[in-house]
Amino acid sequence: MELEAHQVTRWEGYEDWRKRPALRARHGGMLAASFVLVVEILENLAYLANASNLVLYLTEYMHMSPSKSANSVTNFMGTAFLLALLGGFLSDAFFTTYYVYLISAVIEFLGLIVLTIQARVASLKPPKCDPDTPCQEVNGGKAAMLFGGLYLVALGVGGIKGSLPVHGGEQFDETTPSGRKQRSTFFNYFVFCLSCGALIAVTFVVWVEDNKGWEWGFALSTISIFVSIPVFLAGSSTYRNKIPSGSPLTTILKVLVAALLNSCTYRNSSSAVVNMASSPSNPQSSRKESEEETVKASTETETPTENLKFLNSAVANKPIYSSLECTVQQVEDVKVVLKVLPIFACTIMLNCCLAQLSTFSVEQAATMNTKLGSLKVPPASLPIFPVLFIIILAPIYDHIIIPYARKATKSEMGISHLQRIGIGLVLSIVAMGVAALVEIKRKRVATHSGLLDDATKPLPITFFWIALQYLFLGSADLFTLAGLLEFFFSEAPIRMRSLATSLSWASLAMGYYLSSVIVSIINSITGNSNHRAWLSGANLNHYHLEKFYWFMCVLSALNFLHYLYWAIRYKYRGRGTNE
């Protein structure tokens, strides 16, 4: 009875911000998660206000070429999202998500201060272009300051992305259907709040950058990330924080090495695993481990499964080295990680398409008529279209579509995570096809108006045409990002949850890097012929963006077929996820 009362009053495996045991009556729940949602608005405002418009800043003020600016932006954004893996690793291994967020926010704050100072002081930027002399690209100490500030921001953003969504998801009791439904709602509204921050960023802050100066835009981002810190701290008394359980990478490496060595040493590893699992001593150990995992709201398997059988040899016999001794649970944890990796890989191509929203699409819009009545709309404000769509669709999806889907499918999920991701992949294919058709129309207008060789005058075509590709890619992002975050969070072992969830952002990073690689390869191949390289030069009208977009469309279609292969074969684990 005392043990039951203890389990009822405490969240086992969790602590509060003062390192005391977390209590069920006081910590966790939607109230705690609501602080995370507000912080996400401020955090994404600070990040996206600069990322969405950065390509123009590098082109106009740092005098980089359009292609080099595009690659610099994709490299910056890719690094930021890839560093989410570091944030997730530190959250699982050494710190709680609570402390990782605070440290990361301070780092991003310092990086934004550096960028604000450089934008403010003229001597820290390249000299303005003179009609008699060519523009001088940023170099030397000025370039070091620029990229130093940018990559401090990237480090901070990575830590935040790797800790904040997991911190919010951990506030719910996943052992109950109501807790899992609340968690699903949280992830939907996490993307909703991310979009709210983006809405402010691509409208008000971008307008300030274009009309009042970049120093004011960077300053607003600096203020936003600074304000997010006390807002986050205000919820400290309500949070429950998962106690770090050691390096997940060490566990993965240990299991892989032990399986390799044991498979070379022992021939009958499969029968040894079965005998061990059915021995008199093992049920007691398994029951004890299962009880601990149940208390921790985990859903891991108790005995070795038959999938990925080569890993079972890691627990077949005593290893040669005692440090390589593995438990059944550790083997099963590694199996889960390996099973989700193909899904992760299949989303990289979609994020490669999303990278175009921050690069070539902005540059396209900059060549077009951006007037809306008497108002001149900054090209970097184009993401307002997908952002508004996400803000409208996210609540409809959570409160109307999902309840109806649950009744229709008679399942707790309604629409599975993998189905959501698949919808996003299809939308990305459509988006690239639409982008190619819009670029054909834009260049036709440039030719007919005699402005093909004059990039200084806006083309007589409205920038609303570019909004079409933004709409489809934004919709793809809604389905895929929310689906990925919850998929990795719910499928991952509790000891590796932060690192696994960070794969959602790492997919974005790999997509941005892949975009840079594809652009470089295309330029290298097409530049070796007698024709101009598809994506090089100072005049965007001379680019062959339409061919680039068709190429991306074909790659996306092939990637979707690859995704179907893995998604159809994937089997969900845990309660509330089986279909």
C-alpha positions, -999 to 999 in steps of 0.1 A, spaced: 0 0 0 29 24 8 44 16 -26 11 23 -44 7 56 -25 43 65 -34 36 59 -71 4 79 -70 20 110 -55 53 111 -74 63 110 -111 89 83 -110 120 93 -130 112 130 -129 122 159 -108 113 196 -104 136 225 -111 150 223 -76 160 186 -81 133 174 -58 109 145 -68 81 157 -91 46 153 -77 16 143 -97 -7 168 -81 17 198 -87 38 191 -118 31 185 -154 -1 188 -174 -14 214 -199 -6 243 -177 31 235 -177 30 229 -214 13 262 -220 45 281 -209 64 261 -235 39 272 -262 43 308 -254 80 305 -254 79 289 -288 62 319 -302 90 342 -289 118 318 -298 107 312 -334 100 349 -339 136 356 -330 150 330 -353 128 333 -383 127 371 -384 163 369 -396 164 335 -414 135 344 -437 151 377 -449 188 368 -444 194 361 -481 186 397 -490 208 410 -462 238 390 -474 231 401 -510 224 438 -505 245 447 -475 273 420 -475 275 421 -513 274 383 -519 262 368 -552 226 354 -552 238 318 -553 265 323 -526 239 341 -504 215 312 -509 241 287 -499 252 307 -469 216 308 -457 210 271 -462 243 263 -445 234 285 -415 199 271 -412 212 236 -417 237 240 -390 211 254 -366 188 224 -371 216 198 -371 228 212 -337 194 201 -323 210 167 -321 235 182 -296 207 197 -276 188 164 -275 219 145 -266 228 168 -237 191 167 -225 192 129 -224 227 124 -211 237 152 -187 212 180 -182 174 182 -182 156 199 -211 149 227 -186 186 237 -183 194 230 -219 168 255 -230 180 282 -207 217 278 -217 208 278 -254 186 309 -251 215 328 -236 238 317 -264 213 328 -291 209 361 -272 247 367 -274 248 359 -311 220 383 -319 238 411 -299 269 406 -322 247 408 -354 229 439 -341 261 457 -334 275 449 -368 243 460 -385 244 492 -365 280 502 -371 288 511 -407 326 505 -403 318 468 -395 301 462 -429 315 464 -464 314 499 -480 284 508 -499 285 501 -537 297 531 -558 286 535 -594 323 538 -604 336 508 -584 324 472 -581 308 461 -549 332 446 -523 321 413 -508 324 411 -470 358 396 -460 384 395 -432 374 405 -397 340 417 -409 332 383 -423 344 367 -391 321 388 -371 292 381 -394 296 344 -394 306 343 -357 273 360 -348 253 338 -371 267 305 -358 263 316 -322 227 320 -331 227 286 -348 242 270 -317 215 285 -295 187 276 -319 199 241 -321 199 237 -283 164 251 -281 149 230 -309 165 199 -293 150 206 -259 119 227 -260 93 204 -278 105 175 -257 102 195 -225 66 202 -234 58 166 -245 72 153 -212 45 171 -192 18 146 -200 10 112 -186 13 89 -215 1 58 -196 -35 71 -200 -55 77 -232 -64 112 -221 -27 120 -215 -17 108 -249 -45 128 -265 -33 159 -247 2 152 -258 -10 150 -294 -28 183 -290 3 198 -276 24 189 -307 -3 203 -330 -4 236 -311 34 236 -309 34 239 -347 6 264 -344 26 286 -320 57 282 -341 36 296 -370 24 325 -348 60 335 -341 67 332 -378 37 354 -387 50 382 -366 85 376 -379 77 377 -416 53 407 -414 62 432 -387 99 424 -382 107 420 -419 90 453 -426 111 469 -399 143 454 -415 134 467 -449 121 501 -439 139 511 -407 171 492 -410 185 458 -402 199 469 -368 163 474 -357 153 439 -370 182 422 -352 173 443 -321 137 430 -321 149 394 -324 173 401 -295 145 414 -273 122 385 -282 147 358 -272 155 377 -240 119 380 -230 114 342 -236 138 335 -207 117 350 -179 85 336 -195 100 301 -195 112 306 -159 77 317 -148 66 281 -153 94 265 -133 72 255 -104 48 236 -127 74 216 -148 84 180 -144 119 173 -158 131 139 -168 162 128 -149 191 123 -173 200 86 -176 233 87 -193 246 90 -229 222 73 -254 250 73 -280 271 52 -256 243 27 -253 238 25 -291 275 20 -297 279 -6 -270 250 -27 -283 263 -25 -319 299 -35 -309 287 -62 -285 265 -77 -312 293 -77 -337 318 -93 -314 294 -119 -300 281 -129 -334 317 -136 -345 323 -156 -313 291 -175 -307 273 -195 -334 241 -202 -314 233 -167 -303 196 -169 -311 190 -200 -290 211 -185 -262 188 -155 -261 158 -177 -260 172 -198 -232 182 -167 -212 148 -152 -217 131 -184 -204 155 -192 -175 142 -190 -139 163 -160 -131 154 -140 -162 116 -136 -156 123 -120 -123 147 -96 -139 124 -89 -168 94 -83 -144 115 -59 -123 126 -40 -154 91 -39 -168 77 -25 -136 103 2 -136 94 11 -172 57 11 -165 62 35 -137 82 57 -160 54 57 -185 74 38 -210 63 11 -234 94 -8 -242 95 -46 -250 104 -69 -221 122 -97 -240 142 -98 -272 121 -95 -303 127 -113 -336 131 -82 -357 167 -71 -363 178 -104 -349 215 -97 -354 214 -74 -324 201 -102 -301 236 -116 -300 246 -86 -278 229 -104 -249 234 -140 -260 264 -146 -238 288 -129 -215 309 -105 -237 346 -107 -239 348 -73 -222 326 -67 -191 321 -31 -202 302 -44 -233 276 -63 -212 242 -53 -225 206 -58 -211 177 -69 -231 161 -35 -228 192 -17 -242 191 -40 -272 154 -33 -278 160 5 -274 187 4 -302 163 -16 -324 137 11 -321 163 38 -331 174 18 -361 138 12 -372 129 49 -373 160 59 -392 146 51 -427 116 73 -420 139 101 -410 159 96 -442 128 98 -463 119 133 -450 152 149 -459 141 155 -495 110 173 -484 131 197 -463 154 202 -492 123 216 -511 114 237 -480 149 253 -482 139 270 -514 114 291 -494 143 310 -478 165 313 -508 155 313 -545 118 319 -538 126 351 -519 150 362 -547 122 355 -573 98 376 -554 123 404 -552 123 407 -591 85 410 -592 59 436 -584 55 434 -547 29 463 -543 -4 455 -527 -24 487 -534 -3 515 -520 16 491 -497 49 476 -508 53 442 -494 88 430 -485 96 398 -505 107 380 -472 71 384 -460 59 358 -485 58 330 -459 28 348 -445 7 327 -468 16 292 -455 19 306 -420 -17 319 -421 -29 286 -436 -11 266 -408 -26 289 -381 -61 283 -395 -57 246 -403 -39 235 -370 -70 241 -347 -93 227 -373 -72 196 -377 -70 190 -339 -106 198 -330 -126 187 -361 -105 164 -384 -89 142 -357 -121 136 -336 -139 126 -368 -110 104 -380 -109 87 -346 -146 78 -349 -142 67 -385 -111 45 -379 -120 35 -344 -84 41 -333 -69 64 -308 -47 82 -333 -73 88 -360 -47 97 -386 -14 80 -379 19 99 -377 32 81 -409 1 90 -428 6 127 -419 42 125 -430 31 109 -463 6 137 -470 34 162 -465 56 144 -490 29 144 -517 23 181 -512 60 188 -516 59 171 -550 30 193 -561 48 224 -547 79 218 -569 58 213 -600 39 245 -593 72 264 -586 85 253 -620 53 265 -638 54 298 -620 91 304 -629 83 297 -666 56 324 -664 79 348 -646 106 345 -672 81 348 -701 70 381 -686 106 392 -683 113 384 -719 81 400 -733 87 432 -712 123 435 -724 136 433 -688 153 399 -691 188 416 -689 178 443 -665 175 430 -629 171 465 -614 135 470 -624 106 450 -611 88 428 -636 51 436 -644 39 405 -627 25 403 -591 45 384 -565 12 365 -556 22 339 -581 51 329 -559 26 325 -530 13 293 -547 45 273 -540 46 288 -505 11 276 -498 18 240 -509 52 238 -491 38 254 -460 10 228 -459 36 201 -463 55 215 -434 24 214 -412 17 178 -418 53 166 -417 68 185 -388 40 178 -364 38 142 -375 76 138 -371 78 154 -337 51 132 -322 63 101 -341 98 103 -328 87 113 -293 62 85 -289 82 57 -306 116 64 -290 127 48 -257 123 72 -228 161 72 -223 167 84 -258 136 106 -263 152 140 -267 179 127 -291 153 109 -312 129 138 -313 158 160 -325 159 139 -356 129 160 -368 151 191 -368 181 171 -381 160 162 -411 156 199 -418 193 204 -415 201 176 -439 175 191 -463 193 225 -462 227 209 -467 214 187 -495 200 218 -512 234 234 -512 250 202 -525 224 199 -553 229 235 -563 267 231 -564 265 198 -584 240 213 -609 263 243 -614 293 221 -618 277 198 -644 258 225 -664 288 249 -662 310 224 -680 290 226 -712 288 255 -737 258 270 -719 256 291 -688 253 272 -655 217 268 -644 221 286 -611 250 311 -613 255 348 -620 243 381 -606 210 382 -626 183 358 -615 166 362 -649 195 343 -665 191 313 -641 173 281 -652 153 278 -620 124 261 -638 147 232 -648 160 231 -612 124 229 -598 114 202 -623 145 182 -612 134 187 -575 99 175 -584 113 143 -599 135 136 -569 106 142 -545 84 117 -564 112 91 -563 116 98 -526 79 93 -519 81 58 -534 110 51 -512 90 63 -482 61 41 -490 83 11 -490 94 17 -454 61 32 -440 40 2 -451 64 -21 -433 67 -1 -401 49 -15 -371 41 10 -343 50 2 -307 32 10 -275 -3 18 -265 -23 41 -286 -2 37 -317 -12 4 -331 -36 5 -360 
